[in-house]
Amino acid sequence: VTNDMENFKFNNCLINIMDLVNYLQKNKENISTDIYKRILKNTCLMLHPFAPFVTEEVWSNWGNSNFIVKQIWP
């Protein structure tokens, strides 16, 4: 996602994020809870440039008190 963003290939970014989410949905039972949560957190961070209002809402609903925009890029 980072390389595609740097090369202005935004469609590829979204395709890769969608592929990751689909993979997570199919394999949730095979992934530990801690790793699953970390992947979701990083997915939310990568999606933030494309859907800032939605990801900020999700971020706060997860109980984070700080803004998502202040987080480090994964």
N, C-alpha and C positions, 0 to 999 in steps of 0.2 A: 504494500500500500504506500509506503514512504517513497519508494522509487517512482511509482506511477504518479504520485502527487507532484514530485519534483519535476517530472517530465510532462505535466499538465494532461495526463491521461486519466481524467476523473472517472470516466465510465469503467475503466479497468479497476479502479479503487473500489467502486461500489460492487462490481461483480465479485471481486475477491472477498469482500466483507460478506456478501450474500452466500458465497460458497462456504465460508467459515461457519456462518449461522446454520446453514443446512446441515453441515457435518456435525455440529454440536447437537442439533435436534435428533439426528439419527443415532448418535453414539453417547448420549447423556449417561446411560447406565454404565458405560465402560470408562468414564472419566471421574476421578475423585472430585469431591465437592469443592475442595480448596482450589484445585486447578481449574475447575469449571468456572468458579467465581472470578478467578484472575483473568481467564480468557474473556468472560463477559465484560469485565471492567475495561480491558484493553480494546475490545470491540467497540464499546461505547466511546472510548477516547478517539479511536480511528474514525468513527462515524460523525463525531462532533463537527468537523468543518463543513459537512454536508447538511446536517440537520441540528443546528445549534440549540434551538429552543426545546426540541424533543429530548435531546441527550441531556441537557441541563435538568430537565424535569425528571428524567429517569435517574440521573445522578443523585438528585436530592431525595427522591423516593427511596433510594437504597440506603439512606441515612447519612450521607456525606454532608458535613456542615460547610465545607469549602466549595468554591465554584469549580466546575470541570475545566474551565478555560485556564485555570491556574495549575493544572496538573502537567506532569512531564509527558511528552510524547512517548508512547511505548516502543 
